[in-house]
Amino acid sequence: MRIVVGIKWVPNTQAVRFDPKTGTLIRQGVPAIVNPHDFPAVELALRLRDAYGGEVIAVSMAPPPAIQGLEHVIGMGVDRAVLLTDRVFAGADTLATSYVLYHGIRRIEKEIGKVDVAVFGQETIDSSTAHIGAQVASWLGWPYVYYVKNAKLDGDRLVVTRQLEDAVEEIAVELPAVISVAMRALKPRPVTLKNKMRAKVEKPIIVWSNKDLGLDPRCVGLKGSPTIVAKVTYLPEVPRKKLVYKPKDPKDAARWILKNLFLDEKTGPLLRKVLWGDSGA
């Protein structure tokens, strides 16, 4: 069983800056991390491999420093990784990104072997679109299931459990397939020194540029992205009272919250109207 798991090298959202002209993220000088919501996807991929054999290949479209992120997931137990990196990929929206990932998966199949499952995280902390899994599945023409919390093989099918707002569903899909793993669905395993050393000694990371993929520059990066950021507005930080109260019981806490909410001359009357439909007398 060969599993591809997508990870994204994202800017730390505590230090995000935007280019006011293009509306795109400024990555230079901003610390980056592996998207936290991708770790449950990595964990599920590793659990499938551990249960049924095969290998897990991490893939990322990112600048060269993303090798650090790929080394991290190799430290978790991923077998090898592919970095898709080229300046023409820069500034891509989800459509252009999924297009490159699709071709990356196809090249993996050509160079390494058939892929059975492609696994992605639910969304990323730098955009939260939750588009990539569905878009890659669309390019591949494979069935797609989102909000997955567990998966197992049943012959030539993958049986997945997904968590919705009001229900838990079990769905069987024919392989190959694409799934997106729900945030916090699984606790990721820790990095081990042995695996981390393997990333340095064996160098299991393949780097492919657009020269290797052979994609039309008009279809990738900023040029291939139909999404247009028309305007970026910077909002000032909302002032907060930063009150802390440690109640003795829940009723005491409720009384304190209501009292402090209604002390505000602007929000008090509005809240009373919403809650009681009148002055709240």
GITA-V967643 format. One record per residue. N is the residue number from 1. SS is DSSP state (~ for helix, > for strand, _ for the rest). PHI is phi in whole degrees, -180 to 180 (NA if undefined). Layout:
# GITA-V967643
n->N ss->SS phi->PHI
n->N ss->SS phi->PHI
This chain:
# GITA-V967643
n->1 ss->_ phi->NA
n->2 ss->> phi->-112
n->3 ss->> phi->-119
n->4 ss->> phi->-103
n->5 ss->> phi->-122
n->6 ss->> phi->-88
n->7 ss->_ phi->-130
n->8 ss->_ phi->-121
n->9 ss->> phi->-91
n->10 ss->> phi->-112
n->11 ss->> phi->-69
n->12 ss->_ phi->-61
n->13 ss->~ phi->-67
n->14 ss->~ phi->-80
n->15 ss->~ phi->-134
n->16 ss->_ phi->-78
n->17 ss->_ phi->-132
n->18 ss->> phi->-119
n->19 ss->_ phi->-79
n->20 ss->_ phi->-64
n->21 ss->_ phi->-85
n->22 ss->_ phi->-99
n->23 ss->_ phi->76
n->24 ss->_ phi->-95
n->25 ss->> phi->-69
n->26 ss->_ phi->-92
n->27 ss->_ phi->-95
n->28 ss->_ phi->-64
n->29 ss->_ phi->79
n->30 ss->_ phi->-104
n->31 ss->_ phi->-61
n->32 ss->> phi->-120
n->33 ss->> phi->-143
n->34 ss->> phi->-71
n->35 ss->_ phi->-53
n->36 ss->~ phi->-58
n->37 ss->~ phi->-76
n->38 ss->~ phi->-86
n->39 ss->~ phi->-63
n->40 ss->~ phi->-62
n->41 ss->~ phi->-67
n->42 ss->~ phi->-62
n->43 ss->~ phi->-62
n->44 ss->~ phi->-64
n->45 ss->~ phi->-60
n->46 ss->~ phi->-68
n->47 ss->~ phi->-66
n->48 ss->~ phi->-64
n->49 ss->~ phi->-64
n->50 ss->~ phi->-63
n->51 ss->~ phi->-82
n->52 ss->~ phi->-123
n->53 ss->_ phi->85
n->54 ss->_ phi->105
n->55 ss->> phi->-148
n->56 ss->> phi->-117
n->57 ss->> phi->-118
n->58 ss->> phi->-83
n->59 ss->> phi->-135
n->60 ss->> phi->-146
n->61 ss->> phi->-100
n->62 ss->_ phi->-166
n->63 ss->_ phi->-67
n->64 ss->~ phi->-52
n->65 ss->~ phi->-60
n->66 ss->~ phi->-65
n->67 ss->~ phi->-56
n->68 ss->~ phi->-62
n->69 ss->~ phi->-68
n->70 ss->~ phi->-67
n->71 ss->~ phi->-63
n->72 ss->~ phi->-65
n->73 ss->~ phi->-74
n->74 ss->~ phi->-65
n->75 ss->~ phi->-63
n->76 ss->~ phi->-79
n->77 ss->_ phi->131
n->78 ss->_ phi->-60
n->79 ss->_ phi->-74
n->80 ss->> phi->-158
n->81 ss->> phi->-147
n->82 ss->> phi->-129
n->83 ss->> phi->-106
n->84 ss->> phi->-99
n->85 ss->_ phi->-140
n->86 ss->_ phi->-169
n->87 ss->~ phi->-63
n->88 ss->~ phi->-71
n->89 ss->~ phi->-84
n->90 ss->_ phi->-65
n->91 ss->_ phi->78
n->92 ss->_ phi->-72
n->93 ss->_ phi->-87
n->94 ss->~ phi->-67
n->95 ss->~ phi->-66
n->96 ss->~ phi->-67
n->97 ss->~ phi->-65
n->98 ss->~ phi->-64
n->99 ss->~ phi->-65
n->100 ss->~ phi->-68
n->101 ss->~ phi->-62
n->102 ss->~ phi->-58
n->103 ss->~ phi->-69
n->104 ss->~ phi->-64
n->105 ss->~ phi->-65
n->106 ss->~ phi->-63
n->107 ss->~ phi->-71
n->108 ss->~ phi->-58
n->109 ss->~ phi->-64
n->110 ss->~ phi->-73
n->111 ss->~ phi->-90
n->112 ss->_ phi->-114
n->113 ss->_ phi->153
n->114 ss->_ phi->-57
n->115 ss->_ phi->-97
n->116 ss->_ phi->-95
n->117 ss->> phi->-141
n->118 ss->> phi->-112
n->119 ss->> phi->-118
n->120 ss->> phi->-132
n->121 ss->> phi->-76
n->122 ss->_ phi->-65
n->123 ss->_ phi->-164
n->124 ss->_ phi->-118
n->125 ss->_ phi->-76
n->126 ss->_ phi->-95
n->127 ss->_ phi->-145
n->128 ss->_ phi->58
n->129 ss->_ phi->-80
n->130 ss->_ phi->59
n->131 ss->_ phi->-94
n->132 ss->~ phi->-59
n->133 ss->~ phi->-56
n->134 ss->~ phi->-65
n->135 ss->~ phi->-70
n->136 ss->~ phi->-63
n->137 ss->~ phi->-61
n->138 ss->~ phi->-65
n->139 ss->~ phi->-61
n->140 ss->~ phi->-75
n->141 ss->_ phi->78
n->142 ss->_ phi->-103
n->143 ss->> phi->-64
n->144 ss->> phi->-137
n->145 ss->> phi->-132
n->146 ss->> phi->-113
n->147 ss->> phi->58
n->148 ss->> phi->-74
n->149 ss->> phi->-118
n->150 ss->> phi->-162
n->151 ss->> phi->-157
n->152 ss->> phi->-151
n->153 ss->> phi->-87
n->154 ss->> phi->-139
n->155 ss->_ phi->67
n->156 ss->_ phi->-94
n->157 ss->> phi->-117
n->158 ss->> phi->-108
n->159 ss->> phi->-99
n->160 ss->> phi->-115
n->161 ss->> phi->-108
n->162 ss->> phi->-125
n->163 ss->> phi->-103
n->164 ss->_ phi->-101
n->165 ss->_ phi->-63
n->166 ss->_ phi->-123
n->167 ss->_ phi->-163
n->168 ss->> phi->-115
n->169 ss->> phi->-115
n->170 ss->> phi->-117
n->171 ss->> phi->-129
n->172 ss->> phi->-106
n->173 ss->> phi->-125
n->174 ss->> phi->-72
n->175 ss->_ phi->-89
n->176 ss->_ phi->-75
n->177 ss->> phi->-149
n->178 ss->> phi->-120
n->179 ss->> phi->-133
n->180 ss->> phi->-118
n->181 ss->> phi->-92
n->182 ss->_ phi->-65
n->183 ss->_ phi->-58
n->184 ss->_ phi->60
n->185 ss->_ phi->-70
n->186 ss->_ phi->-136
n->187 ss->_ phi->-85
n->188 ss->_ phi->-70
n->189 ss->_ phi->-73
n->190 ss->_ phi->-77
n->191 ss->_ phi->-76
n->192 ss->_ phi->-109
n->193 ss->~ phi->-62
n->194 ss->~ phi->-60
n->195 ss->~ phi->-68
n->196 ss->~ phi->-64
n->197 ss->~ phi->-67
n->198 ss->~ phi->-62
n->199 ss->~ phi->-64
n->200 ss->~ phi->-87
n->201 ss->~ phi->-84
n->202 ss->_ phi->-83
n->203 ss->_ phi->51
n->204 ss->_ phi->-84
n->205 ss->> phi->-108
n->206 ss->> phi->-96
n->207 ss->> phi->-115
n->208 ss->> phi->-118
n->209 ss->_ phi->-101
n->210 ss->~ phi->-68
n->211 ss->~ phi->-63
n->212 ss->~ phi->-78
n->213 ss->~ phi->-83
n->214 ss->_ phi->68
n->215 ss->_ phi->-92
n->216 ss->_ phi->-65
n->217 ss->~ phi->-56
n->218 ss->~ phi->-75
n->219 ss->~ phi->-105
n->220 ss->_ phi->-129
n->221 ss->_ phi->61
n->222 ss->_ phi->-64
n->223 ss->_ phi->-67
n->224 ss->_ phi->-93
n->225 ss->_ phi->-106
n->226 ss->_ phi->-73
n->227 ss->_ phi->-72
n->228 ss->_ phi->-120
n->229 ss->_ phi->-85
n->230 ss->_ phi->-74
n->231 ss->_ phi->-160
n->232 ss->_ phi->-118
n->233 ss->_ phi->-113
n->234 ss->_ phi->-96
n->235 ss->_ phi->-98
n->236 ss->_ phi->-69
n->237 ss->_ phi->-63
n->238 ss->_ phi->-74
n->239 ss->_ phi->-67
n->240 ss->_ phi->-128
n->241 ss->_ phi->-74
n->242 ss->_ phi->57
n->243 ss->_ phi->-83
n->244 ss->_ phi->-126
n->245 ss->_ phi->-138
n->246 ss->_ phi->-112
n->247 ss->_ phi->-76
n->248 ss->_ phi->-84
n->249 ss->_ phi->-151
n->250 ss->~ phi->-59
n->251 ss->~ phi->-65
n->252 ss->~ phi->-63
n->253 ss->~ phi->-64
n->254 ss->~ phi->-62
n->255 ss->~ phi->-62
n->256 ss->~ phi->-66
n->257 ss->~ phi->-62
n->258 ss->~ phi->-64
n->259 ss->~ phi->-61
n->260 ss->~ phi->-73
n->261 ss->~ phi->-65
n->262 ss->~ phi->-82
n->263 ss->_ phi->-73
n->264 ss->_ phi->-73
n->265 ss->_ phi->-65
n->266 ss->_ phi->-85
n->267 ss->~ phi->-88
n->268 ss->~ phi->-55
n->269 ss->~ phi->-59
n->270 ss->~ phi->-67
n->271 ss->~ phi->-64
n->272 ss->~ phi->-63
n->273 ss->~ phi->-69
n->274 ss->~ phi->-66
n->275 ss->~ phi->-76
n->276 ss->~ phi->-119
n->277 ss->_ phi->77
n->278 ss->_ phi->-152
n->279 ss->_ phi->-77
n->280 ss->_ phi->82
n->281 ss->_ phi->-67
